[in-house]
Amino acid sequence: MNLGVRWTLHGDGRTPAPGAVVRPDERLSWPRTAGLGAQHVVAMFGASFVAPVLMGLDPNLAIMMSGVATVIFLLATRGKVPSYLGCSLSFVGVAAAIRASGGDSATVTGAVLVVGAALFVAGLAVQRFGARIIHAAMPPIVTGAVVMLIGFNLAPVTASTYWPQDQWTALLVMLFTGLAVVCLRGFFSRIAIFLGLIFGYALSWALDLVFGQIHSPAGGAEAVDHWRLDLSAVADADWLGLPSFHAPSFEWSAILVALPVVIALIAENAGHVKAVGEMTGDPLDDKLGTAIAADGAASMLSTAVGGPPNTTYSENIGVMAATRVYSTAAYWAAAGFALLFGLCPKFGAVVAAIPGGVLGGITVILYGMIGLLGAQIWINAKVDLRNPLNLVSAAAGIIIGVGGVSLKITDNFELGGIALGTIVVITGYHVLRAFAPAHMKERMKEEEPLLDSGTSSYDAESGSTSLDAGGTDAGGTDAGGTHR
């Protein structure tokens, strides 16, 4: 059985010739391959550092399981789709909503495990029936609206939790990160979030040194005197050790909040496979369903032991574009490095010590990017918002999702926020379409479908145009202007 773990040496194994590319089934010398693997790990650090911290999960376990998830993905796709699976930012809002309603880490991971299972089933369906079923159920107007409300639903987390802890640090980190995203080029623009974290660490340390403790909320509602950067846990942490595991628990209210994210993950994976196929020059149509299913399976495994969900990372597409090295051997090396990082509790303590003000500055940009990726989906697909069929369902769902509107079903069950907004967008669109006059439906045919021949085959009636979702990290935002 070909598992994609055999590579031929490219040239002399050193530097590729000008204009040459290293294909997925090729590799450079092992020292150079290891170096490229380390670069892939650094590229995914930005979002994979921030996401587990924002979700309240163990960053050590997140990094370790990202390595495991990458191995699963590479084996499932037989080494045809070079990709790294890192912690998904799409679930940050879900985690915040679940915790706000009284859930704990087990509740969060249980809800996300169900989403992973749904993604796995969706991948099998795409593998069996083709990508046209995605567009039929989730046209671009629906997908874009859901991604948008997921991102903008996070705004209160920044405004009420992170920013007040140190507003001036948050402001300076926001400005630095914004400049890094816009002004830096190539690989460094892809790790702008990571650079923002480093700047925030250094700034917080300097402010503590010059001005002493700050009087502000520190993880709670009461303002207290505290250090901006508290590294006491780092000194106490061991260099080697297992991360903290926990079993998931399942609650229907939490599951319903989390399920809408599967829409963003499907679009994200589809765009990723398309982008990789275009870069490598290999047709990957037949791998789309496998890639989606592998992502779902990897997320199920991660959340089953208490880790966060994973998704394909556009940050690493940027690394491949810059190096023109598409070797899956580099991703195996990256997975190995991630496993080693996960076994270092001191590393996790450093991540967990990120000051609240630093997170405030970064999340202002990051959450906004996630939301605006929904608008990018509309633009790429040429969605016509003058058409009431598009406008009404999206408008209602976004306001419900962003504003936190709730619908009380029983004394013990309530729908609201992301879950209710997504339900309104999806059901509202399809119900309105069933009753809409013919001329509105005709205008819909002019819009581009979610996927095209770059990711899956369509028949003549379905059309063959596309949404390039590579770089969605509603999930997966790109650390430099992305993912996640």
Helices and strands as residue ranges (DSSP letters): E 8-9, E 26-27, H 30-55, H 59-76, E 85-87, G 89-91, H 92-100, H 105-129, H 132-137, H 140-152, H 155-157, I 158-162, G 163-165, H 167-183, H 187-190, H 192-211, E 214-217, E 223-226, H 232-236, H 252-258, H 261-280, G 285-287, H 288-304, E 310-312, H 314-323, H 328-342, H 345-352, H 356-380, H 388-403, E 406-408, E 414-416, H 417-435, H 438-445
